[in-house]
């Protein structure tokens, strides 16, 4: 069995591959594998002509992030001890992959870890997708060390430590391969967004830890596959968040959360109407309607429902929405 593989999921991302893959190839120690989600933009021809040494796993259609990775990694099952799932729009620093794998190898209780993720578009600042490790508040809203809702912190070494977190970013997601398969991977219904938070939650319920390794860092462009202006992204974020809560909480725990979530998400719907327009507001409403229709069908893996929690146990922050908008807290260090 080989130590690790860097697995990049691609869908019509020829431009991203041309811009970032050579740099990842140059600075990485471990084997790079491309899982292609049925691209039709010439990605495969480009890879075959410019990177013939890189292994390709070809899928026939676009299955999204969740199922795409599940299918791609299934074909690698038993071959590697660790997977590093890396977005195609990421630049890496020297020794990034060695640092992550060494960190994981020395900590058998850690199932998943991520590096510090910095922004490519806003130099010197943390990236929106994961920053220096993610958390969930008491309502299930995600936030990060270095990123509070829409505010990014400048990287001044304040999160160079390595620490346990609630979830690691799918932009650079280092996971024990055996555990990934034991937990049946990502929930395929999610398609994209929140699937890594859901998987980390399931693993943490069984006693495994999720960490941010502050010694490693990568740089993420973001929005390379699904832009913020796309209402489908809004829809996925709200819908998948509801399913994640429903799948991982007890009935009573979910009922305690959903009432206030409905009010807060209703406020988000109104806010989006005036800031991004009707398509985004409609996406929030559609997310709730589809959740109600599908909530008992989208159960995720068997393990996802074997050890459901009464409440959300992560960092004891009542509501990041209240902290941010009412109390004016824009930095992780300002939280109680």
N, C-alpha and C positions, 0 to 999 in steps of 0.2 A: 504493500500500500504506500502510495506517495504521500508526502507531508501535506501539501496544499495546492489548490488551484485557484487562480483569479478568474472569475466567471463574469463576463460582460453580456448583458442582454441587449440585443439590438433589434429595432424595428424602424426601417427606413431612416437610419441614422448615418448614412454615408458621410455627410458633412462633419458630424461629430467624430467619426472614426478617423477621417483624414486629418482632423485638427489635433486630436488628443491621443490616439492609440500608439503612435510611434514613441511618444514621450513615456507612456505607461510601460511599453515594451522595453525601453532603454533602462528604466529605473527599477524594474521589478526582478526579483529573484525566481519566483515561482511561475509555473506554466500558466499561460493565458489561454482561455477557451472562450469562444464567442458562441452564444446561443442566439440564433436568429429567428425572429417571430414572423416568418413569412414575408420578408422585405421584398419590395418590387422597385427599389430606387437604384439598383446597381451595387448595393452594399456587398453582395457575395462576390461579384466579379472583382470589385476593388480589393477585397481581402485575399482572394485567390492569387491575384497578380502582385500585390505588394507585401502580403504576409502569408506566404504559402506554408510556413512552419507553424502557424497558429491553427489549432484544432477547431473545427466548426461542427456545431450541432444544429441541424436544420429542421425547423418546425414548418408545417405547411400553411399556417395562418397566424394572425396576431391574437395571442391568448392573453395579452396584458402582462403586467409585471408578475402577478401572483402565480397564475397557472403556467405562464411562460417559463419562469424559473423552476417551478415544480417539475414540469416535463423535461426541461433541459438537464436538471440535476439528477433526475431519476436515471438518465442514461449514464451518469457518472458514478452511480451508487456502488460503494465498496472500493473505489479506486483511490480515494483521498481521505485524509484525516480531517482536513479543514477546507471550507470554501470561503473565499473572499468575494462577495457579490459587489461588483463595482459598476456604477453608472458610466455610460459612455462619454459623459461631459465632465470628466474629472481629470485634473492634473495631479500628479503625485510627486512627493519628495523622495530623495534617496533613502533607501533602507525602510521605506514605509511598510512593505509587506512582511519583511523579516521581523520588524519590531512588533507588529500585531501578532504574528504566529508565535514568537518567543514569549510574548506576554500571556497568551492563551495557554501555551504549553506548561507554563509554570503555575497555572491556577486551574486545577481540574474542576473546581466548582463553578467556573465561569463558562456559560454556554455560548454567549454572544459578546462581542465587543466592537467598538468603532473607534476610529481615530478622532482627533480634533478635525472638524470640517470647516474650512475657511472659505470665504466667498471669492470667486474669481472676478466677478463684476464690480465688487466693492472692496478693493484691495485693503488689507489690514483689518477687516471685520470678519466676524463669524458668519457662517452661511445659515440661511433659513432652515435648510433641511438637516437638522440634527445638531448643528453647532458643536458643543462640547458635551453632548449626552442629553437624552430626553427624559422628561417626567410627565406624570399625569396629575391634574388637580382632582379635587373631590368630586367634580362633575364629569371627569373623563376628558377634559380638554388638555391637549399636549402643550408643553412649553419646554424650553431648553436652558441649560447653562450657556449664556451668550446670546440667547434669542427669546425675547418675551413678546409673544404675538407678532406684531409687525416691526418691533424695534430690535435692531442688531447691535450688539456691543462690539467695541473695538477690542481686538486681541492685544492685551498688554501683559500676557503671561499669567493672568489671574486664574486660568483653568488648565494650567500645565500639569496639574496633579492627575493621577489615575484614580477613579472612584466608581463605586456602584451607582447605576442609574436605573430608571424604569424601562427604558427602551433605547435601542440603537437605530441609527438612521439606515434606511435601505440604500442610500447613496453610496455607502461603504460599510458593508455588513459582514463581519467576520464571524462565522458560526461553525461549531463542531458538526461535521458532516453526518455522523451517525445520529446525533440528536435531531438534526433537521429532518431526517427521514423518519425517525421514531415518532415525531410529532406531526407527521404527514405534511410538512412544509407549510407554506402560506395558505390561508383560506382562499381557494380559487375563485369564489364568488366576488371577492373584493375587487378583482381586476387590477386596480392600482390604488395606492394611498391607504394608509393605516394597517396594511397587512403585516408590516414588520413590528408595529406596536402590539398587535394582537398576538403574534407568535411569541414575542418576548414576554408578554403577560402570562401566556399559557405555561411557558417554561419556568417563570418565577414562582408560579403557584406550586410547582413541584420542588421548589427549593434551590433551583439553579439561579445563578446571578448573571446580570448583564452589566458590562462595564464600559467606560470610556477610557481608552489608553491615551493619556496626555502626551506621551513621548512620540507618538506618530501623528502625522498631519497630512491632509490632502486638501485640494482646492476644487470647489464645485461651482460650475456655472449655473445650474438650475434652470428649470423650464425647458430643457432640451427635448422632452417628449410630450409634455402637456402644459401649455402656458397658463398663467394665472388669469388671463382674459377669457379662457375657455370655460363656459358654464358647466361643462361635463366634469371639470375638476372640482368645482364647487359641489356638484351633486355627489360625487364619489366621497369627498371628505365628510359630508354630513351623513350620508347613508351608511358608510362603513363604520363611522364612529358609533352610530346607534346599534349596529349589529355586534360590534366589539363589546359594548357594554352588556347587551342582552346575552351574549354567549358566555361571558366570563363572570357575571354577577349572579347571585341567587335571585329568585323572583322578588323577594322583599328588598334586597339591595338595589335591584334595578328600579323598583317602584319608588324608592326614596330619591333616586337621582332624576328620573325621567320628567317629573313634574317641573322642577326648576330648569332642567335642560330645555324643555318645550318653551318656557318663557324666554330664556336667553337666546335660543335659536330663532324664536319669533322676532326678537329684537334685531338679530343678525339679518333676518329676511328684510326687514324694513330698511336697515342700514344699507344693505346691498342694492336695494331698489334705487336709492338716491346716489350711490357711489359708482355702481357698476351696471345698473339697469335691470329691467324686468327679467331678462333671461336668467340672471343669477338668482334673483328672488324666486323665480319659478323653480329653479333647480333645488332650492331648499325645501319647498313644499313637496316637490316630486320625491325627494329623498325620504321624507316622512311617510308619504303614501306608499311607496314601494317597500319601506321597512315593515309597515303594518301588514302588507300582503305576504311578505316573504319571511317574516321573522322566525317562524318555526321550521322553515325549510333550510335556512342558511345556518347550519349548526357547526360548520367547520369540522375539524377532526374529532375523533372519539375522545381524545385526551382533553380537548378544549372544554368539555363539560363534565369532567370527572371530579374536579376539585374546585367548584365555583365558590367565589368569595361572597361574604355577606355585604361587604362594602369595598370601595377602592382604598387600598392600604398605602399607596405610595407617599411621596412627600406630603406632609399634612398642610396643604394649602387649600383653604376652603373653596375659593374660586379665583382662578387667574384673571377672569373677566373683571370681577370686582376690584382685585388688586391693581389691575392695569388702568382701568378707566375711572374708577372712583377714588382710589388711593394714590394714583400717579406713580406706581412702582414700575419702572422700566428696566430694571436690572435684576438678575437672579439673586445677587447678594442682598437685595433689599427685602426679600421675602422673609417671613418669620421662620 
